[in-house]
Structure formats: C-alpha cells, structure tokens
Amino acid sequence: MLDLRSRSPRTALFLGIAFLVLLGGGSAMAWLLAGQGVRAPLRILLVTPPAAPASGLEAAQGRALGALIQDHLEHLGGFAVTSVTELPADLGPLIGQARTLMVQTEPSRQGEDLALSYRFAWGKQLAKGSPVPWVRHEAEPLPPSRAFDAFLRTFPKPVNLPAGSLVPRSAAVFWDLVRSTTWRLQNQHLDEAMQLAEQTTRLEPDCASTWILLGNLRYRQMLNSQAAFRQEQTDAEACLQRGLALAPGHPRGTFLLSLLKSDIGNQREALDLLLRVRRKQSHNPTLLTGIAYAARGAGLLPMARRAMDLRDRLAFAQLQPQAVDITCLYTGEIARFEASLQEQPGHLRSTSGVLPFYRGYLALVRGNQALAHQEFEAAANLNGGYPNILRLSQIYDLILEGRKDEAWKKLREYDQERIGMREPDGEFTIRLAEAYAMMGDRASAMEMASRAFARGFGCTAWYERSPMLEPLRGLPKWQALLQHLRERQLLMEDRFPIGLLEDL
C-alpha cells in the first residue's frame, strides 16, 4: 500500500491522484471485460420454408437459398444460427430473450434476378399467446450477388462486410449453384448435382461456395460408393480446402472437412482444424457438432459431451436437434439420444435413412426386437436413402426375422466388396462387427472390430458396452484389442484436454 504520510504535500497529492486514476482505470477495464464476458452472442432462428408457388422458385429451392443465407450470417456475422424449415408451433425458447432474433425468409425470382425479402421479430418482443410482431422487409429484385449484399446491409443486426467470394458474380452460375444444392438432398439426382457443381467451379473458380458444394457432393458420393478409393477422398478434400482458402474459417466448409478427416480415422487433424477455427467463430453451433463427432470417434466422450452442451446453449436444440447425438448412447444417456432422433421434414437426416436406422439400433440396444424390426424395415425400404445405410438396415432386419443364413450371405458379400478398399467411417464398420456377432460368427465379428479400430473408431467405452458385442468379450484377441484402444485413447486425451473447449 502507498504510504503518503512520508511524502511532501505536493508529492502526496500527486501520488494520491495517480492512485485514484489507476484504480478508476482498472475498475473501468474490469467492467469492460466483464461486460464482454457476459454479453451473449446473437442467436438467430432462421426459418426457411419451401418457396411459395408465386415466387418463381421451385419449392425446394427455398431451402437451398436458406443454406446460402445461413452461410453469410455465420461466416460474415459470426452469429449462432439454427435453421428450421417451418415456423415452430411453440416459440417458448425465444420469448423474452434480448439477444434472440427470428427471421423467416421469403425469396422470389424474377428472370435472373433475386429478391431476398424476409420478416423478422426480436425475442424480447414475443409474448405467449400473442401474435408474432413481425417486421417485414420487402427487397427489390437484383442480380444475386447484389441481392445478398443488400440483404446484409438491411439485416436487423447489420453485417458490414461484402458477400465477396460466397456468391457467384454471374447470375446464371448462381442459379446453377442453387439447383445443384437442391439436388444434393436427393440421391437420385446426385450425379446431375455433381456435374452441375463441377461446371460452376470451372466458370467461377474464385467462388468459395461452389468449391464447398462440390466437396460436399464428392464426400456424399464417397459415402454412397461401394468402392471409395483414396483418390475420391483426396478429390473431396481438395475441393473443401480450395473453398476454405477462398473463405478462411467458413463454418460449413470447416465442418465438412472435419467430417471427412474423422471418417477416414484422422480425428487429430479434425479436432485441430475445428479448434483453430473456433477461436474466430466461437459462437458457431455447427463447429461444436463437428468437435463432438470427432471427439466421440477418438473416445474423448467428456470432450464430446462438453461440446454438445456448449452447442445447445447456442442453438435452439428444443426446436431443432442439431445432430444424431450418438455420444449419449455411448455414455448411457439414452433419453437424450432418443430425443435427437426426431423427424425433421425435408432434412437429409430424415430422407437418408439415418433416423429410422438409429431408432432401430436403439430398440436393439434396449432389447425390443419387434420395434427394431419395424424401424430397420422402414429404413431398408426408404427411397433415395444412403445406400450403405439401406443395405445394413436390410441385413439387421433379416437377422431379426431369423433369416440368419440369408443375412450372413448378404453381409459377407458386402464385406468382400469393401476388402482392400480404404472406405471411410470406422464407426460404421463397428456396426458390421455387431451384425456378425449377432449371427454368432465371432471370428468375422472380431476381424471387423479390429478393422474398425484400424480405421480410426477409438471409442473404448462402446467396445466395452455394446450389448451386440457381448459374444466377443471372452476372446483373448478382444482383450488385446481393448488394450490397444486404451493406449491410443490416452494419447488423444493428453493431446486434447477438455479445457480446450472452454468458452473463448
């Protein structure tokens, strides 16, 4: 403490004033830092319904435009965006929330021009039982790149950055991008979507969105293919890297690249990428979904759970599940896993067969074979779903029907097609091991479980807890596999302590 008594009156006065200024400045700085620490991000509920018949757009193109709008709000605005395809019946999670904004898009097309009209309402203005106090913004038709710039300038929370490389300059290329994005959600049009996306990258090679879409499509094709060779993986990664070079830190592009890396067993690179981008995009729910995915594949369940909790603070998880939270199955939080399996009309999760497959899988874990049979049958007969999911659903369904010889034959054929190929997704491979184990083929199940480990699936807890893998647990090879799993998981735990996820 300063002793002013030993100083001259003038010195004492000077030091006293200096001390008060320092104290006041420190208090002001503390107040500012505290204000920054407690200030919540802007959370946006983005409603992107099918385009209206009179809009000049195909119904599905409303959602494709919504994805581009979300990319702009996330990448350029740093907002926490949750996208839904219809206005929720219950707006309770938004009511009275000062840092919450609801936006419903109402795009239209006139010739080659785009009008990005929308309406919005602040959460603090919502009241239970009262009509939504919408404020409408009517946009004029403009060339698409200018329409997005105008949208950003007039947004209720302005984003003072140009759209830049996120939108093609050419209107014709822009509409090709929209059509390709629409086809991406439909397996029967995947080849056409790929050809159109490749054309957009040739015509506008400096547009990040075209490269990210092409990388997304190649990644999707790789997952669907029965012969996913290294070159296909390399091509998909190169497209995503090209897009990220043009738009560094792009959340959707970063997320897709992290999924690709995780699925080929490189969770370390996936987590390094996601954590690096999150330093700049600390309020992005999608990045946290990617962290949860990579962490659970590496066996880092506490990190995966922490990422999910942080994500759900930012997203409106009550209105729209952000992912199939398989992490909660592995940790034994069955109710939360089940809640993530809600249908989402028009979403790829619903149309791909993923949701009915995992509802059947959950029923199997619970021992409810009748319900499991019902869900696997629904997934197997879904038109336009992921081929691998549909095929595995059919195999599980045959097992539950007691047709094990037929199931074993189909699984063996599937297995043989995959031998020698560097197909992605060790987590999918463990599902094949479980199918073999259910049929009583312990040797094949053991081989497949070892292959899942070699392909990067390192969640030791699920190897230990899966009821379908119970027949393997007395085998010496199984104990050796668990030892390898634990050793690799310890290395990952040292590299990625959970503290890396604390709020930035």
C-alpha positions in Angstrom: 0.0 0.0 0.0 1.2 3.5 -0.7 2.4 5.4 2.4 1.5 9.1 1.6 2.4 10.3 5.0 6.2 10.2 4.3 5.9 12.4 1.2 5.7 16.1 0.8 2.2 17.5 0.5 2.6 18.1 -3.3 4.1 14.7 -3.9 1.4 13.1 -1.7 -1.3 14.9 -3.6 0.2 13.8 -7.0 0.6 10.2 -5.9 -2.9 10.2 -4.5 -4.4 11.4 -7.7 -2.4 8.9 -9.7 -3.5 6.1 -7.5 -7.2 7.1 -7.9 -6.8 7.3 -11.7 -5.2 3.9 -11.8 -7.8 2.4 -9.6 -10.6 4.0 -11.7 -9.0 2.9 -14.9 -8.6 -0.7 -13.6 -12.2 -0.7 -12.5 -13.3 0.6 -15.9 -11.3 -2.1 -17.6 -12.7 -4.8 -15.3 -16.2 -3.5 -16.1 -15.5 -3.7 -19.8 -14.0 -7.1 -19.7 -16.9 -8.3 -17.5 -19.3 -6.9 -20.0 -17.6 -8.7 -22.8 -17.6 -11.9 -20.9 -21.3 -11.9 -20.0 -22.5 -10.5 -23.3 -24.3 -13.3 -25.1 -24.0 -13.9 -28.8 -26.9 -13.1 -31.1 -28.8 -16.3 -31.6 -30.9 -16.5 -34.8 -33.7 -18.9 -35.6 -33.7 -18.9 -39.4 -37.0 -20.2 -40.8 -36.5 -21.3 -44.5 -39.8 -22.8 -45.6 -40.4 -24.2 -49.1 -40.6 -21.4 -51.7 -44.1 -20.1 -52.3 -45.8 -21.1 -55.7 -45.9 -17.5 -56.8 -42.2 -16.8 -56.0 -40.8 -18.0 -59.3 -38.8 -20.7 -57.5 -39.2 -24.4 -57.1 -40.3 -25.3 -53.6 -37.0 -27.0 -52.6 -35.0 -24.0 -53.8 -36.2 -22.0 -50.8 -34.2 -24.3 -48.5 -31.1 -24.1 -50.9 -31.2 -20.3 -50.7 -31.7 -20.6 -46.9 -28.4 -22.5 -46.7 -26.6 -19.7 -48.5 -28.2 -17.1 -46.2 -27.1 -19.1 -43.2 -23.5 -19.3 -44.5 -23.5 -15.5 -44.8 -24.8 -14.9 -41.4 -22.4 -17.4 -39.8 -19.3 -16.6 -41.8 -19.6 -12.8 -42.1 -21.7 -12.0 -39.0 -20.4 -14.6 -36.5 -24.0 -15.3 -35.4 -25.3 -18.5 -33.8 -27.8 -19.7 -36.4 -30.3 -22.5 -36.1 -32.1 -23.3 -39.3 -35.6 -24.8 -39.4 -37.9 -25.5 -42.4 -41.2 -24.3 -40.7 -42.2 -21.9 -38.1 -42.3 -23.7 -34.7 -45.7 -24.0 -33.0 -44.1 -23.3 -29.7 -41.8 -20.2 -29.6 -41.2 -20.5 -25.8 -37.4 -20.8 -26.1 -37.3 -17.3 -27.8 -39.8 -15.4 -25.6 -38.3 -12.5 -23.7 -34.7 -13.3 -25.0 -33.0 -10.0 -25.6 -30.2 -11.4 -27.8 -32.5 -13.6 -29.9 -33.8 -12.9 -33.4 -36.3 -14.9 -35.5 -36.0 -14.5 -39.3 -38.3 -16.0 -41.9 -37.0 -15.9 -45.5 -39.4 -15.1 -48.4 -37.2 -15.2 -51.5 -38.5 -14.7 -55.0 -37.1 -14.9 -58.5 -37.8 -12.6 -61.4 -36.0 -13.7 -64.5 -32.3 -14.0 -63.5 -32.8 -11.5 -60.5 -33.3 -12.4 -56.9 -35.3 -10.6 -54.2 -34.3 -11.6 -50.7 -37.4 -10.4 -48.8 -37.9 -11.5 -45.2 -39.7 -10.8 -42.0 -38.2 -10.7 -38.5 -39.1 -10.4 -34.9 -37.0 -9.9 -31.8 -37.3 -12.4 -29.0 -37.8 -9.7 -26.4 -40.9 -8.6 -28.2 -42.6 -12.0 -28.2 -45.3 -12.8 -25.7 -47.0 -16.1 -25.0 -50.5 -16.2 -26.6 -49.9 -13.1 -28.7 -49.4 -12.8 -32.4 -45.8 -12.6 -33.6 -45.0 -8.8 -34.1 -43.4 -9.3 -37.5 -41.5 -6.6 -39.2 -41.3 -7.1 -42.9 -38.5 -6.1 -45.3 -39.5 -6.1 -48.9 -36.5 -6.4 -51.1 -36.2 -5.3 -54.7 -35.1 -7.8 -57.4 -31.4 -7.5 -58.1 -28.6 -9.7 -59.6 -28.0 -12.4 -57.0 -24.6 -11.1 -55.8 -26.0 -7.6 -55.2 -29.2 -9.1 -53.6 -27.0 -10.8 -50.9 -25.1 -7.5 -50.4 -28.4 -5.7 -50.0 -29.6 -8.4 -47.6 -26.6 -7.9 -45.4 -26.9 -4.1 -45.4 -30.5 -4.2 -44.3 -30.3 -7.0 -41.9 -31.7 -6.1 -38.4 -28.2 -6.6 -37.0 -26.1 -5.2 -39.9 -23.2 -7.1 -41.2 -20.9 -4.5 -42.7 -19.0 -6.9 -44.9 -19.4 -7.7 -48.6 -20.5 -11.1 -49.7 -17.3 -11.4 -51.6 -16.4 -14.9 -52.6 -19.6 -16.6 -51.2 -21.8 -15.8 -54.2 -21.0 -16.2 -57.9 -20.9 -13.0 -59.8 -22.7 -14.4 -62.8 -26.5 -14.8 -62.3 -26.5 -17.9 -64.5 -23.8 -19.6 -62.4 -25.7 -18.6 -59.2 -28.9 -20.3 -60.3 -26.9 -23.4 -61.3 -25.4 -23.4 -57.8 -28.9 -23.2 -56.3 -30.1 -26.1 -58.4 -27.1 -28.2 -57.6 -27.6 -27.5 -53.9 -31.3 -28.6 -54.2 -30.3 -31.9 -55.9 -27.7 -32.6 -53.3 -30.5 -33.7 -51.0 -31.8 -36.3 -53.5 -29.8 -39.4 -54.1 -31.5 -40.0 -57.5 -30.1 -36.6 -58.7 -26.6 -36.9 -57.1 -24.8 -37.4 -60.5 -26.6 -34.4 -62.0 -25.8 -32.3 -59.0 -22.1 -33.3 -59.3 -21.9 -32.4 -62.9 -23.6 -29.0 -62.4 -21.3 -28.2 -59.4 -18.2 -29.1 -61.4 -19.4 -26.7 -64.1 -19.9 -23.8 -61.5 -16.3 -24.3 -60.3 -15.0 -24.1 -63.8 -17.0 -20.9 -64.6 -16.3 -19.2 -61.3 -13.2 -20.7 -59.7 -12.8 -17.9 -57.2 -16.2 -18.5 -55.5 -15.8 -20.4 -52.2 -19.4 -21.6 -52.2 -19.0 -23.5 -55.5 -16.0 -25.4 -54.2 -17.5 -26.2 -50.8 -20.6 -27.6 -52.5 -18.5 -29.7 -54.9 -16.5 -31.0 -52.0 -19.7 -31.8 -50.1 -21.1 -33.7 -53.1 -17.9 -35.7 -53.6 -17.9 -36.5 -49.9 -21.5 -37.7 -50.2 -20.7 -39.8 -53.3 -17.8 -41.3 -51.4 -20.0 -42.4 -48.6 -22.5 -43.9 -51.0 -19.9 -45.6 -53.1 -19.1 -49.3 -52.7 -15.6 -48.5 -53.8 -14.4 -45.4 -52.0 -10.8 -45.3 -53.2 -8.1 -42.9 -51.8 -8.4 -40.7 -55.0 -12.0 -40.0 -54.3 -11.2 -38.9 -50.7 -8.3 -36.8 -52.0 -10.6 -35.1 -54.5 -13.2 -34.3 -51.9 -10.7 -32.9 -49.5 -9.0 -30.8 -52.2 -12.3 -29.1 -53.1 -13.1 -28.3 -49.5 -9.6 -27.0 -49.0 -9.9 -24.8 -52.1 -13.1 -23.3 -50.7 -11.6 -22.6 -47.3 -8.6 -20.9 -49.0 -11.1 -18.5 -50.6 -13.2 -18.1 -47.4 -10.9 -18.9 -44.4 -12.9 -20.1 -41.4 -16.1 -20.8 -43.4 -18.1 -22.8 -40.8 -19.9 -25.2 -43.1 -16.7 -25.8 -45.1 -14.7 -26.4 -42.0 -17.4 -28.8 -40.6 -17.5 -30.8 -43.8 -13.7 -31.1 -44.0 -13.6 -32.2 -40.3 -16.2 -34.9 -41.0 -14.1 -36.2 -43.9 -11.0 -36.3 -41.8 -12.8 -38.0 -38.9 -14.4 -40.6 -41.2 -11.0 -41.6 -42.6 -9.8 -42.0 -39.0 -7.8 -38.8 -38.6 -9.6 -37.3 -35.6 -6.5 -35.5 -34.5 -6.4 -33.3 -37.7 -10.2 -32.9 -37.5 -10.0 -31.6 -33.9 -7.0 -29.4 -34.6 -8.9 -27.8 -37.5 -12.1 -27.3 -35.6 -10.5 -25.8 -32.5 -8.4 -23.4 -34.6 -11.4 -22.1 -36.5 -13.5 -21.9 -33.3 -11.1 -19.3 -31.9 -12.5 -17.0 -34.6 -16.1 -18.4 -34.7 -16.6 -19.1 -31.0 -20.4 -18.9 -31.3 -21.0 -21.4 -34.1 -23.1 -24.5 -33.2 -22.0 -26.4 -36.3 -18.3 -26.3 -35.3 -19.2 -27.7 -31.9 -21.2 -30.5 -33.6 -18.1 -31.4 -35.5 -16.0 -31.4 -32.4 -18.5 -33.7 -30.7 -18.3 -36.1 -33.7 -14.5 -36.2 -33.9 -14.1 -36.4 -30.1 -16.5 -39.4 -29.7 -14.8 -41.3 -32.6 -11.5 -40.8 -30.7 -13.1 -42.0 -27.4 -13.0 -38.5 -25.9 -16.5 -38.7 -24.5 -16.2 -36.0 -21.9 -15.0 -33.6 -24.6 -17.8 -34.7 -26.9 -20.4 -34.1 -24.2 -19.0 -30.7 -23.3 -19.1 -29.7 -27.0 -22.7 -30.8 -27.2 -23.6 -28.7 -24.1 -21.9 -25.6 -25.4 -23.6 -26.2 -28.8 -27.1 -26.5 -27.2 -26.6 -23.2 -25.4 -26.1 -21.5 -28.7 -28.6 -23.4 -30.8 -32.3 -23.9 -30.3 -31.9 -27.6 -29.6 -35.5 -27.8 -28.3 -36.8 -26.7 -31.7 -34.3 -28.5 -33.9 -31.9 -31.3 -32.9 -28.5 -30.4 -34.3 -27.3 -34.0 -34.8 -28.0 -37.6 -34.0 -26.3 -37.5 -30.6 -24.7 -41.0 -30.7 -22.3 -39.8 -28.0 -25.2 -40.0 -25.5 -25.8 -43.7 -26.5 -22.2 -44.4 -25.7 -22.4 -42.6 -22.3 -25.6 -44.3 -21.4 -27.8 -41.2 -21.7 -30.5 -43.0 -23.6 -33.3 -40.4 -23.2 -31.1 -37.7 -24.7 -30.0 -39.9 -27.6 -33.7 -40.8 -28.3 -34.6 -37.1 -28.3 -32.1 -36.4 -31.1 -33.9 -38.9 -33.3 -36.9 -36.6 -34.0 -38.0 -36.4 -37.6 -37.0 -33.3 -39.5 -39.2 -32.8 -42.6 -37.1 -32.2 -45.7 -33.8 -32.6 -43.8 -31.2 -35.1 -45.1 -31.2 -36.9 -41.7 -34.8 -37.9 -42.4 -34.5 -38.7 -46.2 -31.2 -40.6 -45.9 -32.5 -43.4 -43.6 -30.2 -42.4 -40.7 -33.1 -41.7 -38.3 -35.0 -44.9 -38.7 -31.8 -46.9 -38.7 -30.7 -45.5 -35.4 -34.2 -45.8 -33.9 -34.0 -49.5 -34.8 -30.5 -49.6 -33.4 -31.7 -48.1 -30.1 -34.5 -50.6 -29.9 -32.0 -53.3 -30.4 -29.8 -52.0 -27.6 -32.9 -51.9 -25.4 -33.8 -55.5 -26.3 -37.0 -54.5 -28.1 -36.6 -56.7 -31.2 -40.2 -56.1 -32.5 -39.6 -52.3 -32.6 -36.1 -52.8 -34.0 -37.5 -54.9 -36.9 -40.1 -52.3 -37.7 -37.6 -49.4 -37.9 -35.0 -51.4 -39.8 -37.6 -52.5 -42.3 -38.7 -48.8 -42.8 -35.1 -47.8 -43.3 -34.4 -50.6 -45.8 -37.4 -49.6 -47.9 -36.7 -45.9 -48.0 -36.4 -44.5 -51.5 -33.4 -42.3 -52.1 -31.6 -43.0 -48.8 -27.9 -43.7 -48.3 -27.1 -47.0 -50.0 -24.9 -48.2 -47.2 -27.5 -47.4 -44.5 -30.2 -49.1 -46.5 -28.1 -52.2 -47.1 -27.1 -52.5 -43.4 -30.7 -52.0 -42.3 -31.8 -54.9 -44.6 -29.1 -57.1 -43.0 -30.1 -56.2 -39.5 -33.8 -56.8 -40.4 -33.0 -60.3 -41.8 -31.2 -61.2 -38.6 -34.2 -60.2 -36.5 -36.6 -62.2 -38.8 -34.5 -65.2 -38.0 -33.2 -65.5 -41.6 -29.6 -65.5 -40.4 -28.2 -67.6 -43.3 -29.5 -65.1 -45.8 -28.3 -62.2 -43.6 -24.8 -63.7 -43.3 -24.6 -64.2 -47.1 -25.5 -60.6 -47.7 -23.2 -59.3 -45.1 -20.3 -61.4 -46.4 -20.9 -60.1 -49.9 -20.9 -56.6 -48.6 -17.8 -57.3 -46.6 -16.0 -58.7 -49.6 -16.8 -55.6 -51.7 -15.1 -53.5 -49.0 -12.0 -55.6 -48.6 -8.9 -53.8 -49.9 -10.7 -50.5 -50.2 -9.9 -47.6 -47.9 -13.6 -46.9 -47.2 -14.4 -44.3 -44.7 -16.1 -44.4 -41.3 -14.7 -46.8 -38.7 -17.9 -46.2 -36.7 -19.9 -47.7 -39.5 -17.6 -50.6 -39.5 -18.3 -51.4 -35.9 -22.0 -51.8 -36.9 -20.9 -54.6 -39.3 -19.0 -56.2 -36.4 -22.1 -56.1 -34.3 -24.1 -57.7 -37.1 -21.6 -60.6 -37.4 -21.7 -61.1 -33.6 -25.5 -61.2 -33.5 -25.4 -64.1 -36.0 -22.8 -66.0 -34.0 -19.9 -65.5 -36.3 -17.4 -64.5 -33.7 -14.3 -64.8 -35.9 -15.7 -62.4 -38.5 -17.0 -60.1 -35.8 -13.6 -60.0 -34.2 -11.9 -59.3 -37.5 -14.4 -56.5 -38.3 -14.0 -54.9 -34.8 -10.2 -54.9 -35.3 -10.8 -53.2 -38.7 -13.0 -50.6 -37.1 -10.1 -49.8 -34.7 -7.6 -49.6 -37.6 -10.0 -47.2 -39.4 -10.0 -44.8 -36.5 -13.0 -45.7 -34.4 -11.5 -45.5 -30.9 -14.4 -45.1 -28.6 -13.3 -47.7 -26.0 -16.5 -47.2 -23.9 -18.7 -48.6 -26.7 -16.5 -51.5 -27.5 -16.9 -52.3 -23.8 -20.6 -51.6 -23.5 -22.3 -52.6 -26.8 -24.7 -55.5 -26.0 -24.3 -56.8 -29.5 -20.5 -57.4 -29.0 -21.0 -59.4 -25.8 -20.1 -62.7 -27.6 -16.5 -61.4 -28.2 -15.7 -60.4 -24.7 -14.2 -63.7 -23.6 -11.7 -63.9 -26.5 -8.0 -63.3 -25.9 -7.9 -61.2 -29.1 -10.7 -59.0 -27.7 -8.6 -58.2 -24.6 -5.6 -57.3 -26.8 -7.8 -55.0 -28.9 -9.1 -53.2 -25.8 -5.5 -52.7 -24.6 -4.7 -51.0 -28.0 -7.8 -48.9 -27.8 -7.0 -47.7 -24.3 -3.4 -46.8 -25.2 -4.5 -44.8 -28.2 -7.3 -43.1 -26.3 -4.8 -42.0 -23.6 -2.6 -40.3 -26.2 -5.6 -38.4 -27.6 -6.7 -37.4 -24.1 -3.2 -35.9 -23.5 -3.3 -34.1 -26.8 -6.9 -32.7 -26.4 -7.7 -31.9 -22.7 -11.3 -30.9 -22.2 -10.1 -27.4 -21.1 -9.5 -26.5 -24.8 -13.3 -26.2 -25.2 -13.9 -23.6 -22.5 -15.7 -20.5 -23.8 -13.5 -18.2 -25.7 
